[in-house]
Amino acid sequence: MTGTTFHAGILLVAAQREVRRELFDVLDREGHPTIHSARDTTHAAILVEGREPLALIVVVFDGDGRSSSVLCEQLRLLPPCVDAPIIAVLLDDATVKPMQLPTMVGGWLYASQIGTELIPRWQQLRSGKHVPVVESVTPVASLAPVALPPITNDYRFVFEDGDGDWLIVDPITERMVEANPAYVRRSGLANSILASSPLQDILIFETVSLDKALFDADRQWLPCRRKSIRGHETGEANVRRVRHNGRDMLALQFRSSNASARPAASLGVLARLFNAGHDDASVPEAARLLLEEMGLDYFAVWSARPEESSVPVQVVQRWRGEDQHWPGPQLQSSLRLVLNGRTLMHPSDARRLADVDPLIGLLGLRGFVGLPLFDERRSVIGALLAGSRFPFSEPGVVEPVLHCAAAHFAHMLELRRTREQGRAEGLLDALTGLPNRLLFNDRLDTIIREANRTGETFAVLFVDLDRFKFINDTLGHAVGDQVLVAVTQRLRSSVRASDTVARYAGDEFTIVLRHIVKTDDVLRVAEKIVQLMDAPLHLEDGPELQVTASIGVSFFPEDALDAETLLKHADEAMYAAKSMGRNNYRVYDVSPAQEQQNAALKARLRHAEGNGELRVFYQPQINAESEDIVGMEALLRWEHPELGNIGPGFFIPLAEETGLIVSIGEWVLRTACKQAKGWEDRFGLRLRLGVNLSAVQLMQPDLPDVVAAVLEETELDPGLLELEVTESISIKAAPNLMENMQKLHKLGCHIAIDDFGTGAASLDYLRKLPADRIKIDQSFVRNIGVDPDDEAIVRATIEMAHRLKRGVVAEGVEIEQHLQFLRANHCDELQGYLFCRPLPHGTFERLLSERERLLSGQGLTAVPA
């Protein structure tokens, strides 16, 4: 390939993550520097936006191929994809035939051939060969005409499908012309060796001579022995006539006597493996079973915690050979790749790794598999390595068995880590032992994915304790904690083991009820919880308390198809239950009662500011390298005197519907700027203040005048004010937006694009708005360590923003793994619960005072913003 082609980009499009990874690995091993991996057309369009013309497109076809054919047509509309050759990969379950592929597809292969055929097919496409698998041979005289069975012309698809072991034989020279990939894998003999050997040395027929078997070519199965890297393998073969490159040739198929036994044996291995249990004591026996029954020479399982940068620990290792001086894990490049999430599949060509991995060379492995071990959050917690000194004779059997074994060992390692850590640190609530909000959200996302696949119906319950703040204020937080523990026990006793109960925040609990048959089943559970909560609580050495709860219920898929909306609707229903007297439950329903409640809240919201019910909280923004505070976001909260804290996701839409958001937004801006000026005068930190602007505010023609007046009144430096514009607002649909943004920028204010990546106008915003910074939406950050596709989006967003000279803030940073990933990918600033929750102004001021005290005590210098 030319240097230009080598450096041009490659686009992979497949809905199946494992296939994308395998395609990526094959091309990455060839050293191609720019490989775009996309789920669908939309994802592909984002990845190739503004890129140079591509060198290659690989599209995976499944089912009848219709959706993939449409995808190819859509890709051709993207400028970088107009002239790029397309290779189709047919999955095992695809019903589309190669001759049914669209004409724009230049080459094809089966998914089982990705490791061996993808690069050759691309090379042959570039050389102009449309049929990329047939070698040319020197013409020779044809056989004398005799009465023979008809010659077939359609053998190629059978030859290439990877199931049978086939040879194409020249009947004149009695030598092999071509061997299919399955024959090469199972015999362990390269094409060059097979082509240079007389056929009688490769196959020995036991009941007839070679000449007679070739002359008859009657498709009869004849006993024979095949030469292989292990010696000779017994089986049977048949011969038929075919047309090959315009010449009469013979197609010879070999069938090993062990071929039918191997799949049955693999089922026995899996049954024994999973019956052995998941405790540490079962590990040596499981390793021995796999080594012996699957014909392996090497097997090892490693445990690792990449998020902690710890050294991998070997759980078990088996080697069918002499004792070795084993290279350390830091020297085993294959192990490092697998622990980074790469799947390595080398059924016959593992020797190519020997130059970079001393273990492969030391053991002389020809077949090698490396599989990452994932926990339920798709974080890598270990690696499975397996190898053979001979090529895998049945990779189609060995590899699936090893995938199942990887799942088994991953489960074992996760259980071990659970016992060691009491579940992954940071995912359980310390007081109640329940899943916290982060783990609950992750589980809810998983449940939704499963429900989309299985058609399951489930319910989400939002449980809020009535007047819990009064208990904390009058009896103290110690009593409040006892109440929360007692409530936890009651909630757990109300649901099944398959359901999930979590402490979402403070006195808020969430529940998922799985596998719902009838709505009445959920209502009975909600009623049961209300009745249990109504019973008096008897605390140790304390008073008898009456603690009730209000419950909101929403259903999947009737009420919403995503986690955020499901929770929002359950939250709304919970407020409806509170407004109707508390100590009951309500199902989400936009009914007259719900409309009446919304109307009452709208009326109350009109007086919330004057009654002192609105408050501004502040959440710090942290420099990713120094972890020092460099900014803060102002967040609005509503403390209803009867309903308690009302979430902004609920009341902000009400404020926008009534137009109150304009006056409330101005109040937030003035309050936050005044407070920021006070902190700047006291601490001199030059902290940037982020204030959100709603769509309604942005469309107000006097917005720049309002902001200028507030800045003049509070005397805050305009350079310290950053106005955040959510990406979901359409540039075209919002009059005055562009003009207002330009004027605000001229005032000296900064502009940030909030929730970046969730809307359809990301690139449009970056091109047209005078934005100084983008904020990556927390839905992508939350999936770091869970979804490689979202990780790729985060990386691409950071890279794109930096190329455009924009800063990047990541929202929703909640665990150490998020921090390490974002820091490694050069994200500028971070915001989330890992560092600090949103705080009222008094608490935030104490945070700044404590920072000042610590730095002055240690003689450090604050990092400037």
Number of C-alpha atoms within 10 A of each C-alpha: 9 6 7 9 15 15 15 17 22 24 23 23 26 22 14 13 16 11 18 20 18 18 23 19 19 19 18 13 9 10 11 16 14 15 21 18 22 24 15 16 19 13 15 18 18 14 18 20 12 11 12 12 18 22 21 20 23 25 24 25 28 20 14 14 19 15 12 22 21 12 17 22 15 14 21 15 11 17 17 20 24 13 15 21 18 24 22 24 25 23 18 13 10 15 14 16 11 16 7 12 18 16 10 15 18 21 23 24 22 20 21 19 16 18 19 15 19 22 14 12 22 23 14 15 18 16 11 10 15 14 12 19 16 12 9 11 11 5 9 11 8 11 10 5 6 6 5 11 12 9 13 12 11 10 13 14 11 12 20 19 18 19 15 17 23 25 24 22 25 21 18 12 11 16 19 24 23 21 23 21 23 24 24 20 23 20 24 22 20 15 16 12 11 21 16 11 13 14 17 15 11 19 20 20 19 12 10 12 12 15 12 10 21 20 15 14 17 14 16 13 15 16 19 21 22 21 18 19 14 12 9 15 18 16 18 21 23 20 24 22 26 22 16 22 12 10 15 19 21 24 26 22 19 23 22 19 14 11 13 10 10 16 16 11 14 18 13 12 20 19 11 14 22 15 10 14 14 20 13 13 10 15 20 13 13 22 20 17 16 24 21 12 14 21 17 22 20 22 21 18 25 22 24 20 15 17 16 10 9 10 12 20 13 14 18 16 16 17 18 14 9 6 7 10 7 12 12 10 16 11 14 16 17 26 24 16 16 21 27 16 21 20 21 22 19 22 26 26 19 23 17 14 18 18 10 13 17 18 23 24 16 13 20 16 25 23 27 28 24 26 26 28 30 22 18 13 15 16 22 24 24 30 31 28 21 23 27 26 22 26 25 27 21 19 20 15 18 21 19 12 18 20 17 14 22 22 17 19 29 25 19 19 25 21 18 16 16 13 11 10 10 13 15 13 13 15 18 20 18 11 12 18 14 21 22 21 18 20 20 22 19 16 18 20 15 15 17 20 13 12 18 14 9 9 13 16 19 23 23 24 29 28 26 26 21 21 16 18 16 11 17 15 10 10 13 12 13 10 18 19 16 18 20 20 15 16 23 19 11 15 21 17 13 16 19 11 11 10 15 19 23 26 25 22 12 12 19 17 23 27 22 23 21 20 14 15 11 10 12 10 11 22 16 11 16 24 16 17 26 21 14 19 21 16 12 12 18 14 13 9 7 11 11 11 14 12 19 22 27 28 31 28 29 29 24 20 17 11 16 15 14 14 18 14 14 25 22 19 25 27 27 30 26 29 26 28 24 24 16 15 9 21 21 21 26 23 21 22 17 13 9 9 12 19 13 13 18 19 13 12 17 18 13 13 23 16 12 19 16 9 12 11 15 19 17 20 20 24 23 27 26 23 21 22 14 11 13 17 24 22 24 22 22 25 19 20 18 21 15 17 10 10 17 16 12 16 15 14 13 15 19 20 13 19 21 16 12 14 13 16 23 20 14 21 19 17 16 22 25 19 16 25 26 18 18 24 21 15 18 17 12 11 15 11 18 18 22 23 27 26 23 21 19 18 20 18 20 22 17 16 14 12 21 20 14 15 20 16 13 19 21 12 12 17 13 19 17 21 15 21 24 25 24 22 26 20 24 17 18 16 16 9 10 14 16 17 22 17 14 19 22 17 15 22 20 13 16 15 22 23 23 27 27 23 22 27 22 16 13 14 16 18 14 12 19 20 11 10 19 18 23 19 22 28 25 25 20 19 15 23 24 21 18 24 17 19 16 16 17 17 19 16 18 24 17 15 20 24 17 14 17 16 10 12 12 17 18 23 25 29 23 20 21 21 18 13 16 21 22 15 18 23 16 12 14 16 25 19 24 30 27 19 15 15 16 17 14 19 17 16 18 10 13 20 16 11 15 16 15 12 16 16 12 12 13 12 9 8 9 10 9 15 12 12 14
